[in-house]
């Protein structure tokens, strides 16, 4: 069966609290473990209303401590926002506490706007991303004779390192260093196919990975029937509409008629950003996921699904997990 994973932004809804959002994330992670999801990744974002995943490593620790088998990872840590040495120590600590369960996904986007970027980095602009990744990998490598600067814990820790991206640049880089590649098609699908072709063509085997491995981000909303799924998905549409309008707010409740909310031009822009979104009851979900797998040849899918009511969000992921065998059969 094709592995399914979850990407969580620790979202919280209008009229709710961030603490309630964290509680929903924990419930989802524990349920995902029962349902057979492979990974539970947490994304780094800053200064975004409705998104509570700014302290990514802290949330990873919380989720890992309250689950037993599911892999917990960063999807990703935006490395230019951090010192590689500190990241090595943090990830080394997590892997020491939860052996064999931690993934380290790395991205180069700021995860914020320019004003927030300056606040996060303190006016500091580090070397290029590839240099930072090399530095981080050196801290996680086995200790060398005479080495004086060590990540403790961290040195010699065997944690899978993933490269995340939404452009062809990340595809070239992930291929060059022989690492698994996760493409953020859940919000930027435009260069998906080109990036995957580059990654597979240019891939150079490494000690960690002997052949290309691709995970594709998929936005989705599943419900017991198509009509309910279409209705619930309007919360995700409105969130993307808020990004377009620069009016970022907690996740809004669903609406019956989006034509009263957006213009035709705005609808087209949201549709472009969510071009591979899968919405529907079980049969339509199977069809949509099968089309994505056939088109991309993905080795794994990582799903982003948000609904206004926590119960609807959990049900969406439950339905997706329940049809996994039907997706695999088509693949």
C-alpha positions in Angstrom: 0.0 0.0 0.0 1.2 3.5 -0.7 2.2 5.1 2.6 0.0 8.0 3.8 1.2 10.7 6.1 -0.2 13.9 7.7 1.1 17.5 7.6 -0.2 19.6 10.4 0.0 23.4 10.8 -1.7 23.2 14.3 -4.6 25.2 12.9 -7.2 26.8 15.1 -10.6 28.0 14.2 -12.5 31.3 14.5 -14.1 31.4 17.9 -11.6 28.9 19.2 -8.3 29.1 20.9 -4.7 28.0 20.1 -4.8 25.6 23.0 -7.9 23.9 21.5 -6.0 23.7 18.2 -3.1 21.9 20.0 -5.5 19.5 21.6 -7.0 18.7 18.2 -3.5 18.1 16.8 -2.8 15.6 19.6 -6.1 13.8 19.1 -5.4 13.6 15.4 -1.8 12.3 15.9 -3.0 9.6 18.2 -5.9 8.6 15.9 -3.5 8.7 12.9 -1.3 6.1 14.6 -4.3 3.8 15.0 -5.4 4.4 11.4 -2.0 3.4 10.0 -0.5 6.8 8.9 3.2 6.6 8.6 4.3 10.1 9.6 3.0 13.1 11.5 4.9 16.2 10.4 4.5 19.7 11.7 5.2 22.8 9.6 7.1 25.9 10.7 5.2 29.2 10.2 5.3 32.5 12.0 2.9 35.4 12.5 0.0 33.7 10.7 -3.4 34.0 12.3 -4.9 30.5 12.5 -1.6 28.7 12.4 0.0 27.7 15.7 3.0 25.7 14.6 5.7 28.4 15.1 7.6 26.4 17.7 7.9 23.3 15.5 10.3 21.3 17.7 8.3 21.9 20.8 5.1 20.5 19.2 7.1 17.6 17.8 8.2 16.7 21.3 4.6 17.0 22.6 3.2 14.7 19.8 6.1 12.2 20.1 5.6 12.0 23.9 2.0 11.1 23.5 2.2 8.6 20.7 4.1 5.3 20.4 4.8 4.2 16.9 4.1 6.9 14.3 7.1 8.8 13.0 7.1 12.5 14.0 8.9 15.1 12.0 9.3 18.6 10.8 7.6 19.5 7.6 9.7 21.4 7.8 12.1 23.4 9.9 12.9 26.5 7.9 16.7 26.2 8.3 17.6 29.8 7.5 15.6 30.9 10.6 17.9 28.8 12.8 21.5 28.0 13.7 22.3 24.6 12.3 24.2 23.7 15.5 21.1 24.3 17.7 18.9 22.3 15.3 21.3 19.4 15.5 21.0 19.5 19.3 17.3 19.8 19.3 16.8 16.9 16.8 19.4 14.9 18.6 17.5 15.3 21.8 14.2 14.2 20.2 15.8 11.2 18.6 17.4 10.2 21.9 14.1 10.4 23.6 12.2 8.6 20.8 14.6 6.4 19.0 13.8 5.6 15.4 10.8 7.8 15.2 12.1 11.3 14.3 12.3 12.8 10.7 14.1 16.0 9.9 12.5 17.9 7.0 14.3 21.0 5.9 13.1 24.0 3.9 14.6 27.3 2.9 11.5 29.6 2.8 11.0 32.0 5.7 7.6 30.7 6.6 6.5 34.3 7.2 6.4 37.8 5.7 9.4 40.2 5.5 8.6 42.0 8.7 8.4 38.7 10.6 11.5 37.4 8.8 13.5 40.3 10.2 12.1 39.7 13.7 12.9 36.0 13.6 16.4 36.3 12.3 17.2 39.5 14.1 18.5 41.2 11.0 20.9 38.2 10.5 21.1 36.7 7.0 23.0 33.4 7.0 24.9 31.7 4.1 23.1 29.9 1.4 20.7 27.0 2.3 23.0 24.3 0.8 25.8 25.5 3.0 23.6 25.4 6.1 22.4 21.9 5.3 26.0 20.7 4.9 26.9 22.3 8.3 23.9 20.6 9.9 24.7 17.2 8.4 28.3 17.6 9.7 27.0 18.1 13.3 24.8 15.0 13.0 27.6 12.9 11.5 29.6 10.4 13.7 32.2 12.1 15.9 35.6 12.5 14.4 39.0 12.1 16.2 40.0 15.4 17.7 36.6 17.0 17.0 36.1 19.8 19.5 32.7 21.2 18.5 30.0 18.5 19.0 26.2 18.5 19.1 25.4 16.8 22.4 23.1 15.0 21.8 23.2 14.9 18.0 26.6 13.7 16.9 26.2 10.3 15.3 22.4 10.4 15.5 20.9 8.6 12.5 17.9 10.8 11.6 16.5 10.8 8.0 17.0 14.2 6.4 14.4 15.3 3.9 14.5 18.3 1.5 11.3 20.1 1.2 10.4 22.5 -1.6 7.9 24.1 -3.9 10.2 24.9 -6.9 12.7 23.3 -9.2 15.6 24.6 -7.1 14.9 22.3 -4.3 14.6 19.4 -6.8 18.1 20.0 -8.0 19.5 20.2 -4.5 17.7 17.1 -3.1 18.9 15.1 -6.1 22.5 16.4 -5.7 22.8 15.3 -2.0 20.8 12.1 -2.5 18.0 12.8 0.0 14.3 12.1 -0.1 12.2 14.9 -1.5 8.9 16.3 -0.4 7.1 18.7 -2.7 4.6 21.2 -1.3 1.9 20.6 -3.9 -0.7 21.2 -1.2 -0.3 25.0 -1.8 2.1 25.4 -4.7 1.5 22.7 -7.4 2.7 24.8 -10.3 6.1 23.3 -10.7 5.3 19.8 -9.3 5.8 17.7 -12.4 8.9 19.6 -13.6 10.5 19.3 -10.2 9.8 15.6 -9.9 11.3 15.0 -13.3 14.5 16.9 -12.4 14.8 15.1 -9.1 14.6 11.7 -10.5 16.8 12.4 -13.5 19.6 14.0 -11.5 19.4 11.9 -8.3 22.8 10.7 -7.0 22.7 7.8 -4.5 23.9 8.5 -1.0 24.5 6.5 2.2 21.0 7.4 3.3 19.2 6.7 0.1 20.1 4.5 -2.9 17.2 5.6 -5.3 14.8 8.6 -5.6 12.0 8.8 -3.0 9.2 11.3 -3.5 6.5 12.4 -1.2 3.8 14.7 -2.6 1.7 17.1 -0.4 -2.0 16.8 -1.1 -4.8 19.1 0.1 -7.9 17.1 0.8 -11.3 17.1 2.5 -13.1 13.8 2.8 -16.6 13.3 4.3 -19.2 10.6 4.3 -20.7 11.9 1.1 -19.8 14.3 -1.7 -22.2 17.0 -0.7 -21.0 17.3 2.8 -17.4 17.3 1.7 -18.0 20.1 -0.8 -19.6 22.1 2.0 -16.8 21.5 4.6 -14.1 22.3 2.0 -15.2 25.9 1.8 -13.3 26.5 5.1 -10.1 25.7 3.3 -11.1 27.8 0.3 -11.7 30.7 2.5 -8.4 30.3 4.2 -6.5 30.5 0.9 -8.7 33.4 -0.1 -7.6 35.2 3.0 -4.0 34.7 2.0 -4.7 36.2 -1.4 -6.4 39.2 0.2 -3.7 39.5 2.9 -6.5 39.0 5.5 -5.2 36.1 7.4 -7.6 34.9 10.1 -8.3 31.7 12.1 -10.0 29.0 10.1 -13.5 30.2 9.2 -16.7 28.1 9.3 -18.0 26.6 6.1 -20.5 28.4 3.9 -23.1 27.1 1.5 -22.4 29.5 -1.4 -18.8 30.6 -2.1 -20.0 32.8 -4.9 -21.1 35.3 -2.3 -17.6 35.2 -0.7 -15.2 35.5 -3.6 -15.0 37.1 -7.0 -14.6 35.0 -10.2 -11.0 36.1 -10.4 -10.3 35.2 -6.8 -11.9 31.8 -7.3 -9.6 31.2 -10.2 -6.5 32.1 -8.2 -7.6 29.8 -5.3 -8.3 27.0 -7.8 -4.8 27.4 -9.1 -3.2 27.2 -5.7 -5.4 24.1 -4.8 -5.2 22.5 -8.3 -4.7 19.0 -6.9 -7.1 19.2 -4.0 -9.2 16.1 -3.5 -12.7 16.7 -2.1 -15.5 14.2 -1.7 -16.9 11.1 -0.2 -14.9 7.8 -0.2 -15.3 7.0 -4.0 -14.4 10.5 -5.1 -11.4 10.5 -2.7 -10.2 7.2 -4.2 -10.5 8.6 -7.7 -8.7 11.8 -6.9 -5.8 10.2 -5.0 -5.4 7.6 -7.8 -5.1 10.4 -10.4 -2.4 12.0 -8.3 -0.4 8.8 -7.8 -0.7 7.9 -11.5 0.4 11.4 -12.6 3.3 11.8 -10.2 4.5 8.2 -9.4 4.7 9.4 -5.8 6.2 6.9 -3.3 4.2 8.5 -0.5 1.5 11.1 0.0 1.3 13.6 2.8 -2.2 15.0 3.4 -3.3 18.4 4.6 -7.0 18.4 5.7 -8.6 21.1 7.7 -12.3 21.4 8.7 -13.9 23.9 11.0 -15.2 21.3 13.4 -12.5 19.1 15.0 -14.7 16.1 14.6 -15.0 16.7 10.9 -11.3 17.0 10.5 -10.6 13.7 12.2 -13.3 12.1 10.2 -11.7 13.3 7.0 -8.4 11.7 7.8 -10.2 8.5 9.0 -12.0 8.2 5.6 -8.8 8.8 3.7 -7.0 6.1 5.7 -10.0 3.7 5.2 -9.7 3.8 1.4 -5.9 3.4 1.2 -6.0 -0.1 -0.1 -8.1 1.0 -3.0 -5.5 3.7 -3.8 -2.7 1.2 -3.7 -4.5 -1.3 -5.9 -4.8 1.3 -8.7 -1.1 2.3 -8.3 
